[in-house]
Amino acid sequence: MRATLLKTQEQKSRFGGHFFYAFFKGEDGRSYRSCLYPQYGNFSRWRSFIGREGVILEGLNTKGTMIDADSIPREVVHAV
């Protein structure tokens, strides 16, 4: 699936530390979100996209309205 990253928002975790909410608009027009924790191994896949609004990502797996943080996101680069 493809989706546009609308924004990321850092939050304090109730378990200590912090995490990021990532908000997306899917190619199907629906809204999605994901929770990204820096202490988890899959965060390295997402690190370069934190704070980059408007980037289009593909390779995303969904579970309802959540994008699975174990997805392997790839930036869609448009040829000019």
PDB file with one MODEL, atoms N, CA, C and O in Angstrom:
MODEL        1
ATOM      1  N   MET A   1       0.831  -1.177   0.000  1.00  0.00           N
ATOM      2  CA  MET A   1       0.000   0.000   0.000  1.00  0.00           C
ATOM      3  C   MET A   1       0.879   1.245   0.000  1.00  0.00           C
ATOM      4  O   MET A   1       1.992   1.232   0.526  1.00  0.00           O
ATOM      5  N   ARG A   2       0.374   2.308  -0.589  1.00  0.00           N
ATOM      6  CA  ARG A   2       1.031   3.614  -0.572  1.00  0.00           C
ATOM      7  C   ARG A   2       0.242   4.569   0.320  1.00  0.00           C
ATOM      8  O   ARG A   2      -0.981   4.489   0.425  1.00  0.00           O
ATOM      9  N   ALA A   3       0.980   5.471   0.956  1.00  0.00           N
ATOM     10  CA  ALA A   3       0.344   6.495   1.789  1.00  0.00           C
ATOM     11  C   ALA A   3       1.277   7.696   1.888  1.00  0.00           C
ATOM     12  O   ALA A   3       2.495   7.576   1.755  1.00  0.00           O
ATOM     13  N   THR A   4       0.672   8.854   2.126  1.00  0.00           N
ATOM     14  CA  THR A   4       1.432  10.092   2.326  1.00  0.00           C
ATOM     15  C   THR A   4       1.570  10.340   3.818  1.00  0.00           C
ATOM     16  O   THR A   4       0.581  10.320   4.551  1.00  0.00           O
ATOM     17  N   LEU A   5       2.790  10.573   4.264  1.00  0.00           N
ATOM     18  CA  LEU A   5       3.041  10.901   5.662  1.00  0.00           C
ATOM     19  C   LEU A   5       2.635  12.354   5.888  1.00  0.00           C
ATOM     20  O   LEU A   5       3.243  13.266   5.328  1.00  0.00           O
ATOM     21  N   LEU A   6       1.614  12.565   6.704  1.00  0.00           N
ATOM     22  CA  LEU A   6       1.105  13.912   6.952  1.00  0.00           C
ATOM     23  C   LEU A   6       1.890  14.628   8.040  1.00  0.00           C
ATOM     24  O   LEU A   6       2.234  15.802   7.899  1.00  0.00           O
ATOM     25  N   LYS A   7       2.172  13.913   9.130  1.00  0.00           N
ATOM     26  CA  LYS A   7       2.959  14.502  10.219  1.00  0.00           C
ATOM     27  C   LYS A   7       3.384  13.421  11.186  1.00  0.00           C
ATOM     28  O   LYS A   7       2.814  12.332  11.228  1.00  0.00           O
ATOM     29  N   THR A   8       4.413  13.754  11.970  1.00  0.00           N
ATOM     30  CA  THR A   8       4.826  12.900  13.081  1.00  0.00           C
ATOM     31  C   THR A   8       4.763  13.747  14.337  1.00  0.00           C
ATOM     32  O   THR A   8       5.025  14.950  14.306  1.00  0.00           O
ATOM     33  N   GLN A   9       4.419  13.117  15.423  1.00  0.00           N
ATOM     34  CA  GLN A   9       4.221  13.829  16.688  1.00  0.00           C
ATOM     35  C   GLN A   9       4.871  13.018  17.812  1.00  0.00           C
ATOM     36  O   GLN A   9       4.506  11.867  18.052  1.00  0.00           O
ATOM     37  N   GLU A  10       5.832  13.629  18.491  1.00  0.00           N
ATOM     38  CA  GLU A  10       6.499  12.948  19.592  1.00  0.00           C
ATOM     39  C   GLU A  10       5.618  12.989  20.833  1.00  0.00           C
ATOM     40  O   GLU A  10       5.038  14.024  21.161  1.00  0.00           O
ATOM     41  N   GLN A  11       5.525  11.864  21.512  1.00  0.00           N
ATOM     42  CA  GLN A  11       4.705  11.734  22.713  1.00  0.00           C
ATOM     43  C   GLN A  11       5.519  11.079  23.819  1.00  0.00           C
ATOM     44  O   GLN A  11       6.434  10.301  23.549  1.00  0.00           O
ATOM     45  N   LYS A  12       5.187  11.394  25.046  1.00  0.00           N
ATOM     46  CA  LYS A  12       5.774  10.720  26.194  1.00  0.00           C
ATOM     47  C   LYS A  12       5.058   9.384  26.366  1.00  0.00           C
ATOM     48  O   LYS A  12       3.832   9.311  26.292  1.00  0.00           O
ATOM     49  N   SER A  13       5.830   8.338  26.593  1.00  0.00           N
ATOM     50  CA  SER A  13       5.252   7.015  26.791  1.00  0.00           C
ATOM     51  C   SER A  13       4.903   6.808  28.262  1.00  0.00           C
ATOM     52  O   SER A  13       5.649   7.227  29.147  1.00  0.00           O
ATOM     53  N   ARG A  14       3.787   6.170  28.515  1.00  0.00           N
ATOM     54  CA  ARG A  14       3.424   5.880  29.898  1.00  0.00           C
ATOM     55  C   ARG A  14       4.314   4.789  30.484  1.00  0.00           C
ATOM     56  O   ARG A  14       4.280   4.530  31.687  1.00  0.00           O
ATOM     57  N   PHE A  15       5.112   4.152  29.627  1.00  0.00           N
ATOM     58  CA  PHE A  15       6.030   3.111  30.072  1.00  0.00           C
ATOM     59  C   PHE A  15       7.457   3.643  30.226  1.00  0.00           C
ATOM     60  O   PHE A  15       8.388   2.881  30.487  1.00  0.00           O
ATOM     61  N   GLY A  16       7.617   4.950  30.064  1.00  0.00           N
ATOM     62  CA  GLY A  16       8.940   5.564  30.139  1.00  0.00           C
ATOM     63  C   GLY A  16       9.471   5.862  28.750  1.00  0.00           C
ATOM     64  O   GLY A  16       9.169   5.143  27.797  1.00  0.00           O
ATOM     65  N   GLY A  17      10.246   6.899  28.633  1.00  0.00           N
ATOM     66  CA  GLY A  17      10.792   7.267  27.331  1.00  0.00           C
ATOM     67  C   GLY A  17       9.770   8.008  26.488  1.00  0.00           C
ATOM     68  O   GLY A  17       8.893   8.695  27.013  1.00  0.00           O
ATOM     69  N   HIS A  18       9.893   7.861  25.175  1.00  0.00           N
ATOM     70  CA  HIS A  18       8.985   8.542  24.257  1.00  0.00           C
ATOM     71  C   HIS A  18       8.773   7.669  23.017  1.00  0.00           C
ATOM     72  O   HIS A  18       9.466   6.673  22.810  1.00  0.00           O
ATOM     73  N   PHE A  19       7.806   8.069  22.208  1.00  0.00           N
ATOM     74  CA  PHE A  19       7.520   7.402  20.942  1.00  0.00           C
ATOM     75  C   PHE A  19       6.962   8.444  19.988  1.00  0.00           C
ATOM     76  O   PHE A  19       6.718   9.586  20.380  1.00  0.00           O
ATOM     77  N   PHE A  20       6.764   8.058  18.759  1.00  0.00           N
ATOM     78  CA  PHE A  20       6.219   8.959  17.749  1.00  0.00           C
ATOM     79  C   PHE A  20       4.922   8.383  17.199  1.00  0.00           C
ATOM     80  O   PHE A  20       4.846   7.198  16.874  1.00  0.00           O
ATOM     81  N   TYR A  21       3.902   9.234  17.096  1.00  0.00           N
ATOM     82  CA  TYR A  21       2.736   8.923  16.293  1.00  0.00           C
ATOM     83  C   TYR A  21       3.064   9.396  14.888  1.00  0.00           C
ATOM     84  O   TYR A  21       3.604  10.488  14.707  1.00  0.00           O
ATOM     85  N   ALA A  22       2.746   8.596  13.914  1.00  0.00           N
ATOM     86  CA  ALA A  22       2.876   8.987  12.512  1.00  0.00           C
ATOM     87  C   ALA A  22       1.479   8.927  11.907  1.00  0.00           C
ATOM     88  O   ALA A  22       0.780   7.920  12.032  1.00  0.00           O
ATOM     89  N   PHE A  23       1.081  10.005  11.255  1.00  0.00           N
ATOM     90  CA  PHE A  23      -0.252  10.106  10.660  1.00  0.00           C
ATOM     91  C   PHE A  23      -0.125  10.102   9.145  1.00  0.00           C
ATOM     92  O   PHE A  23       0.722  10.794   8.581  1.00  0.00           O
ATOM     93  N   PHE A  24      -0.977   9.316   8.491  1.00  0.00           N
ATOM     94  CA  PHE A  24      -0.910   9.112   7.058  1.00  0.00           C
ATOM     95  C   PHE A  24      -2.269   9.311   6.403  1.00  0.00           C
ATOM     96  O   PHE A  24      -3.310   9.227   7.055  1.00  0.00           O
ATOM     97  N   LYS A  25      -2.238   9.578   5.092  1.00  0.00           N
ATOM     98  CA  LYS A  25      -3.429   9.525   4.247  1.00  0.00           C
ATOM     99  C   LYS A  25      -3.126   8.479   3.186  1.00  0.00           C
ATOM    100  O   LYS A  25      -2.213   8.645   2.377  1.00  0.00           O
ATOM    101  N   GLY A  26      -3.901   7.401   3.197  1.00  0.00           N
ATOM    102  CA  GLY A  26      -3.673   6.300   2.258  1.00  0.00           C
ATOM    103  C   GLY A  26      -4.109   6.653   0.853  1.00  0.00           C
ATOM    104  O   GLY A  26      -4.883   7.587   0.646  1.00  0.00           O
ATOM    105  N   GLU A  27      -3.607   5.901  -0.111  1.00  0.00           N
ATOM    106  CA  GLU A  27      -3.994   6.121  -1.504  1.00  0.00           C
ATOM    107  C   GLU A  27      -5.487   5.850  -1.714  1.00  0.00           C
ATOM    108  O   GLU A  27      -6.063   6.256  -2.724  1.00  0.00           O
ATOM    109  N   ASP A  28      -6.102   5.163  -0.755  1.00  0.00           N
ATOM    110  CA  ASP A  28      -7.540   4.893  -0.803  1.00  0.00           C
ATOM    111  C   ASP A  28      -8.356   6.036  -0.192  1.00  0.00           C
ATOM    112  O   ASP A  28      -9.584   5.971  -0.154  1.00  0.00           O
ATOM    113  N   GLY A  29      -7.667   7.092   0.289  1.00  0.00           N
ATOM    114  CA  GLY A  29      -8.349   8.249   0.865  1.00  0.00           C
ATOM    115  C   GLY A  29      -8.611   8.138   2.361  1.00  0.00           C
ATOM    116  O   GLY A  29      -9.072   9.098   2.977  1.00  0.00           O
ATOM    117  N   ARG A  30      -8.325   6.987   2.952  1.00  0.00           N
ATOM    118  CA  ARG A  30      -8.557   6.787   4.383  1.00  0.00           C
ATOM    119  C   ARG A  30      -7.379   7.302   5.211  1.00  0.00           C
ATOM    120  O   ARG A  30      -6.255   7.404   4.719  1.00  0.00           O
ATOM    121  N   SER A  31      -7.654   7.622   6.464  1.00  0.00           N
ATOM    122  CA  SER A  31      -6.623   8.063   7.404  1.00  0.00           C
ATOM    123  C   SER A  31      -6.060   6.864   8.158  1.00  0.00           C
ATOM    124  O   SER A  31      -6.794   5.956   8.550  1.00  0.00           O
ATOM    125  N   TYR A  32      -4.747   6.878   8.353  1.00  0.00           N
ATOM    126  CA  TYR A  32      -4.049   5.811   9.062  1.00  0.00           C
ATOM    127  C   TYR A  32      -3.067   6.432  10.043  1.00  0.00           C
ATOM    128  O   TYR A  32      -2.714   7.606   9.929  1.00  0.00           O
ATOM    129  N   ARG A  33      -2.631   5.630  11.006  1.00  0.00           N
ATOM    130  CA  ARG A  33      -1.594   6.076  11.933  1.00  0.00           C
ATOM    131  C   ARG A  33      -0.741   4.887  12.306  1.00  0.00           C
ATOM    132  O   ARG A  33      -1.096   3.733  12.068  1.00  0.00           O
ATOM    133  N   SER A  34       0.400   5.206  12.901  1.00  0.00           N
ATOM    134  CA  SER A  34       1.299   4.177  13.393  1.00  0.00           C
ATOM    135  C   SER A  34       1.991   4.703  14.632  1.00  0.00           C
ATOM    136  O   SER A  34       2.127   5.915  14.800  1.00  0.00           O
ATOM    137  N   CYS A  35       2.428   3.815  15.497  1.00  0.00           N
ATOM    138  CA  CYS A  35       3.189   4.168  16.695  1.00  0.00           C
ATOM    139  C   CYS A  35       4.605   3.646  16.514  1.00  0.00           C
ATOM    140  O   CYS A  35       4.817   2.451  16.306  1.00  0.00           O
ATOM    141  N   LEU A  36       5.568   4.550  16.594  1.00  0.00           N
ATOM    142  CA  LEU A  36       6.964   4.204  16.337  1.00  0.00           C
ATOM    143  C   LEU A  36       7.789   4.445  17.590  1.00  0.00           C
ATOM    144  O   LEU A  36       7.861   5.570  18.085  1.00  0.00           O
ATOM    145  N   TYR A  37       8.405   3.402  18.096  1.00  0.00           N
ATOM    146  CA  TYR A  37       9.180   3.468  19.332  1.00  0.00           C
ATOM    147  C   TYR A  37      10.668   3.377  19.021  1.00  0.00           C
ATOM    148  O   TYR A  37      11.111   2.382  18.448  1.00  0.00           O
ATOM    149  N   PRO A  38      11.459   4.403  19.387  1.00  0.00           N
ATOM    150  CA  PRO A  38      12.897   4.379  19.100  1.00  0.00           C
ATOM    151  C   PRO A  38      13.634   3.170  19.676  1.00  0.00           C
ATOM    152  O   PRO A  38      14.652   2.758  19.120  1.00  0.00           O
ATOM    153  N   GLN A  39      13.153   2.602  20.760  1.00  0.00           N
ATOM    154  CA  GLN A  39      13.842   1.474  21.372  1.00  0.00           C
ATOM    155  C   GLN A  39      13.560   0.148  20.678  1.00  0.00           C
ATOM    156  O   GLN A  39      14.169  -0.863  21.027  1.00  0.00           O
ATOM    157  N   TYR A  40      12.643   0.125  19.695  1.00  0.00           N
ATOM    158  CA  TYR A  40      12.345  -1.106  18.966  1.00  0.00           C
ATOM    159  C   TYR A  40      13.228  -1.191  17.720  1.00  0.00           C
ATOM    160  O   TYR A  40      13.581  -0.173  17.125  1.00  0.00           O
ATOM    161  N   GLY A  41      13.569  -2.389  17.346  1.00  0.00           N
ATOM    162  CA  GLY A  41      14.460  -2.608  16.203  1.00  0.00           C
ATOM    163  C   GLY A  41      13.916  -2.081  14.888  1.00  0.00           C
ATOM    164  O   GLY A  41      14.688  -1.666  14.024  1.00  0.00           O
ATOM    165  N   ASN A  42      12.594  -2.092  14.722  1.00  0.00           N
ATOM    166  CA  ASN A  42      12.032  -1.636  13.450  1.00  0.00           C
ATOM    167  C   ASN A  42      12.101  -0.117  13.278  1.00  0.00           C
ATOM    168  O   ASN A  42      11.812   0.387  12.193  1.00  0.00           O
ATOM    169  N   PHE A  43      12.479   0.624  14.327  1.00  0.00           N
ATOM    170  CA  PHE A  43      12.534   2.088  14.233  1.00  0.00           C
ATOM    171  C   PHE A  43      13.562   2.546  13.203  1.00  0.00           C
ATOM    172  O   PHE A  43      13.402   3.604  12.595  1.00  0.00           O
ATOM    173  N   SER A  44      14.607   1.761  13.006  1.00  0.00           N
ATOM    174  CA  SER A  44      15.642   2.151  12.040  1.00  0.00           C
ATOM    175  C   SER A  44      15.063   2.284  10.630  1.00  0.00           C
ATOM    176  O   SER A  44      15.594   3.042   9.818  1.00  0.00           O
ATOM    177  N   ARG A  45      13.989   1.563  10.329  1.00  0.00           N
ATOM    178  CA  ARG A  45      13.332   1.668   9.019  1.00  0.00           C
ATOM    179  C   ARG A  45      12.597   2.996   8.856  1.00  0.00           C
ATOM    180  O   ARG A  45      12.405   3.470   7.736  1.00  0.00           O
ATOM    181  N   TRP A  46      12.186   3.595   9.975  1.00  0.00           N
ATOM    182  CA  TRP A  46      11.348   4.790   9.968  1.00  0.00           C
ATOM    183  C   TRP A  46      12.106   6.076  10.284  1.00  0.00           C
ATOM    184  O   TRP A  46      11.632   7.167   9.965  1.00  0.00           O
ATOM    185  N   ARG A  47      13.269   5.960  10.903  1.00  0.00           N
ATOM    186  CA  ARG A  47      14.014   7.118  11.411  1.00  0.00           C
ATOM    187  C   ARG A  47      14.143   8.253  10.380  1.00  0.00           C
ATOM    188  O   ARG A  47      13.946   9.420  10.720  1.00  0.00           O
ATOM    189  N   SER A  48      14.464   7.923   9.153  1.00  0.00           N
ATOM    190  CA  SER A  48      14.706   8.965   8.140  1.00  0.00           C
ATOM    191  C   SER A  48      13.430   9.687   7.705  1.00  0.00           C
ATOM    192  O   SER A  48      13.502  10.715   7.032  1.00  0.00           O
ATOM    193  N   PHE A  49      12.273   9.162   8.079  1.00  0.00           N
ATOM    194  CA  PHE A  49      11.011   9.800   7.693  1.00  0.00           C
ATOM    195  C   PHE A  49      10.400  10.672   8.794  1.00  0.00           C
ATOM    196  O   PHE A  49       9.444  11.403   8.538  1.00  0.00           O
ATOM    197  N   ILE A  50      10.937  10.602  10.005  1.00  0.00           N
ATOM    198  CA  ILE A  50      10.416  11.409  11.113  1.00  0.00           C
ATOM    199  C   ILE A  50      10.581  12.887  10.782  1.00  0.00           C
ATOM    200  O   ILE A  50      11.682  13.347  10.480  1.00  0.00           O
ATOM    201  N   GLY A  51       9.481  13.622  10.843  1.00  0.00           N
ATOM    202  CA  GLY A  51       9.504  15.061  10.570  1.00  0.00           C
ATOM    203  C   GLY A  51       9.462  15.444   9.102  1.00  0.00           C
ATOM    204  O   GLY A  51       9.545  16.629   8.779  1.00  0.00           O
ATOM    205  N   ARG A  52       9.338  14.486   8.210  1.00  0.00           N
ATOM    206  CA  ARG A  52       9.301  14.782   6.766  1.00  0.00           C
ATOM    207  C   ARG A  52       7.860  14.721   6.263  1.00  0.00           C
ATOM    208  O   ARG A  52       7.410  13.688   5.768  1.00  0.00           O
ATOM    209  N   GLU A  53       7.162  15.809   6.390  1.00  0.00           N
ATOM    210  CA  GLU A  53       5.756  15.848   5.966  1.00  0.00           C
ATOM    211  C   GLU A  53       5.645  15.813   4.447  1.00  0.00           C
ATOM    212  O   GLU A  53       6.454  16.410   3.736  1.00  0.00           O
ATOM    213  N   GLY A  54       4.642  15.112   3.968  1.00  0.00           N
ATOM    214  CA  GLY A  54       4.350  15.070   2.540  1.00  0.00           C
ATOM    215  C   GLY A  54       5.075  13.996   1.760  1.00  0.00           C
ATOM    216  O   GLY A  54       4.841  13.852   0.560  1.00  0.00           O
ATOM    217  N   VAL A  55       5.944  13.242   2.399  1.00  0.00           N
ATOM    218  CA  VAL A  55       6.655  12.174   1.696  1.00  0.00           C
ATOM    219  C   VAL A  55       5.682  11.020   1.431  1.00  0.00           C
ATOM    220  O   VAL A  55       4.871  10.668   2.287  1.00  0.00           O
ATOM    221  N   ILE A  56       5.776  10.443   0.239  1.00  0.00           N
ATOM    222  CA  ILE A  56       4.914   9.316  -0.140  1.00  0.00           C
ATOM    223  C   ILE A  56       5.709   8.035   0.079  1.00  0.00           C
ATOM    224  O   ILE A  56       6.835   7.896  -0.398  1.00  0.00           O
ATOM    225  N   LEU A  57       5.101   7.100   0.809  1.00  0.00           N
ATOM    226  CA  LEU A  57       5.751   5.832   1.129  1.00  0.00           C
ATOM    227  C   LEU A  57       4.964   4.672   0.546  1.00  0.00           C
ATOM    228  O   LEU A  57       3.738   4.725   0.447  1.00  0.00           O
ATOM    229  N   GLU A  58       5.674   3.632   0.166  1.00  0.00           N
ATOM    230  CA  GLU A  58       5.038   2.402  -0.297  1.00  0.00           C
ATOM    231  C   GLU A  58       5.613   1.240   0.499  1.00  0.00           C
ATOM    232  O   GLU A  58       6.580   1.398   1.244  1.00  0.00           O
ATOM    233  N   GLY A  59       5.002   0.068   0.331  1.00  0.00           N
ATOM    234  CA  GLY A  59       5.445  -1.109   1.079  1.00  0.00           C
ATOM    235  C   GLY A  59       4.841  -1.170   2.478  1.00  0.00           C
ATOM    236  O   GLY A  59       5.371  -1.842   3.363  1.00  0.00           O
ATOM    237  N   LEU A  60       3.732  -0.464   2.670  1.00  0.00           N
ATOM    238  CA  LEU A  60       3.106  -0.390   3.992  1.00  0.00           C
ATOM    239  C   LEU A  60       2.019  -1.457   4.132  1.00  0.00           C
ATOM    240  O   LEU A  60       1.217  -1.667   3.223  1.00  0.00           O
ATOM    241  N   ASN A  61       2.008  -2.114   5.266  1.00  0.00           N
ATOM    242  CA  ASN A  61       0.973  -3.102   5.583  1.00  0.00           C
ATOM    243  C   ASN A  61       0.028  -2.491   6.607  1.00  0.00           C
ATOM    244  O   ASN A  61       0.459  -1.810   7.537  1.00  0.00           O
ATOM    245  N   THR A  62      -1.250  -2.738   6.428  1.00  0.00           N
ATOM    246  CA  THR A  62      -2.245  -2.162   7.329  1.00  0.00           C
ATOM    247  C   THR A  62      -2.949  -3.239   8.140  1.00  0.00           C
ATOM    248  O   THR A  62      -3.063  -4.395   7.733  1.00  0.00           O
ATOM    249  N   LYS A  63      -3.412  -2.810   9.299  1.00  0.00           N
ATOM    250  CA  LYS A  63      -4.274  -3.608  10.170  1.00  0.00           C
ATOM    251  C   LYS A  63      -5.376  -2.655  10.608  1.00  0.00           C
ATOM    252  O   LYS A  63      -5.202  -1.905  11.569  1.00  0.00           O
ATOM    253  N   GLY A  64      -6.499  -2.678   9.919  1.00  0.00           N
ATOM    254  CA  GLY A  64      -7.558  -1.702  10.203  1.00  0.00           C
ATOM    255  C   GLY A  64      -7.077  -0.317   9.799  1.00  0.00           C
ATOM    256  O   GLY A  64      -6.699  -0.096   8.649  1.00  0.00           O
ATOM    257  N   THR A  65      -7.092   0.617  10.747  1.00  0.00           N
ATOM    258  CA  THR A  65      -6.623   1.976  10.449  1.00  0.00           C
ATOM    259  C   THR A  65      -5.184   2.206  10.913  1.00  0.00           C
ATOM    260  O   THR A  65      -4.708   3.340  10.943  1.00  0.00           O
ATOM    261  N   MET A  66      -4.505   1.130  11.271  1.00  0.00           N
ATOM    262  CA  MET A  66      -3.106   1.227  11.713  1.00  0.00           C
ATOM    263  C   MET A  66      -2.178   0.739  10.601  1.00  0.00           C
ATOM    264  O   MET A  66      -2.467  -0.242   9.915  1.00  0.00           O
ATOM    265  N   ILE A  67      -1.071   1.436  10.440  1.00  0.00           N
ATOM    266  CA  ILE A  67      -0.004   0.950   9.568  1.00  0.00           C
ATOM    267  C   ILE A  67       0.959   0.189  10.459  1.00  0.00           C
ATOM    268  O   ILE A  67       1.440   0.711  11.464  1.00  0.00           O
ATOM    269  N   ASP A  68       1.229  -1.029  10.086  1.00  0.00           N
ATOM    270  CA  ASP A  68       2.096  -1.907  10.868  1.00  0.00           C
ATOM    271  C   ASP A  68       3.515  -1.336  10.902  1.00  0.00           C
ATOM    272  O   ASP A  68       4.123  -1.122   9.853  1.00  0.00           O
ATOM    273  N   ALA A  69       4.035  -1.091  12.087  1.00  0.00           N
ATOM    274  CA  ALA A  69       5.389  -0.547  12.242  1.00  0.00           C
ATOM    275  C   ALA A  69       6.449  -1.523  11.756  1.00  0.00           C
ATOM    276  O   ALA A  69       7.599  -1.131  11.555  1.00  0.00           O
ATOM    277  N   ASP A  70       6.085  -2.787  11.563  1.00  0.00           N
ATOM    278  CA  ASP A  70       7.020  -3.768  11.011  1.00  0.00           C
ATOM    279  C   ASP A  70       7.055  -3.738   9.489  1.00  0.00           C
ATOM    280  O   ASP A  70       7.789  -4.510   8.872  1.00  0.00           O
ATOM    281  N   SER A  71       6.272  -2.855   8.877  1.00  0.00           N
ATOM    282  CA  SER A  71       6.334  -2.666   7.426  1.00  0.00           C
ATOM    283  C   SER A  71       7.730  -2.188   7.056  1.00  0.00           C
ATOM    284  O   SER A  71       8.470  -1.678   7.898  1.00  0.00           O
ATOM    285  N   ILE A  72       8.076  -2.359   5.801  1.00  0.00           N
ATOM    286  CA  ILE A  72       9.365  -1.855   5.306  1.00  0.00           C
ATOM    287  C   ILE A  72       9.053  -0.699   4.340  1.00  0.00           C
ATOM    288  O   ILE A  72       8.853  -0.916   3.145  1.00  0.00           O
ATOM    289  N   PRO A  73       9.013   0.531   4.878  1.00  0.00           N
ATOM    290  CA  PRO A  73       8.629   1.682   4.050  1.00  0.00           C
ATOM    291  C   PRO A  73       9.732   2.055   3.052  1.00  0.00           C
ATOM    292  O   PRO A  73      10.921   2.016   3.366  1.00  0.00           O
ATOM    293  N   ARG A  74       9.298   2.419   1.841  1.00  0.00           N
ATOM    294  CA  ARG A  74      10.200   2.924   0.812  1.00  0.00           C
ATOM    295  C   ARG A  74       9.620   4.213   0.265  1.00  0.00           C
ATOM    296  O   ARG A  74       8.424   4.297  -0.013  1.00  0.00           O
ATOM    297  N   GLU A  75      10.459   5.205   0.114  1.00  0.00           N
ATOM    298  CA  GLU A  75       9.994   6.487  -0.418  1.00  0.00           C
ATOM    299  C   GLU A  75       9.750   6.349  -1.907  1.00  0.00           C
ATOM    300  O   GLU A  75      10.557   5.768  -2.633  1.00  0.00           O
ATOM    301  N   VAL A  76       8.613   6.898  -2.359  1.00  0.00           N
ATOM    302  CA  VAL A  76       8.281   6.914  -3.775  1.00  0.00           C
ATOM    303  C   VAL A  76       8.933   8.147  -4.380  1.00  0.00           C
ATOM    304  O   VAL A  76       8.647   9.277  -3.982  1.00  0.00           O
ATOM    305  N   VAL A  77       9.807   7.917  -5.340  1.00  0.00           N
ATOM    306  CA  VAL A  77      10.508   9.020  -6.000  1.00  0.00           C
ATOM    307  C   VAL A  77       9.946   9.114  -7.426  1.00  0.00           C
ATOM    308  O   VAL A  77       9.990   8.156  -8.197  1.00  0.00           O
ATOM    309  N   HIS A  78       9.424  10.289  -7.742  1.00  0.00           N
ATOM    310  CA  HIS A  78       8.831  10.509  -9.066  1.00  0.00           C
ATOM    311  C   HIS A  78       9.904  10.979 -10.039  1.00  0.00           C
ATOM    312  O   HIS A  78      10.654  11.911  -9.751  1.00  0.00           O
ATOM    313  N   ALA A  79       9.966  10.339 -11.166  1.00  0.00           N
ATOM    314  CA  ALA A  79      10.910  10.760 -12.214  1.00  0.00           C
ATOM    315  C   ALA A  79      10.361  12.014 -12.886  1.00  0.00           C
ATOM    316  O   ALA A  79       9.158  12.133 -13.122  1.00  0.00           O
ATOM    317  N   VAL A  80      11.252  12.938 -13.186  1.00  0.00           N
ATOM    318  CA  VAL A  80      10.838  14.207 -13.813  1.00  0.00           C
ATOM    319  C   VAL A  80      11.061  14.135 -15.296  1.00  0.00           C
ATOM    320  O   VAL A  80      10.778  15.097 -16.011  1.00  0.00           O
TER     321      VAL A  80
ENDMDL
END
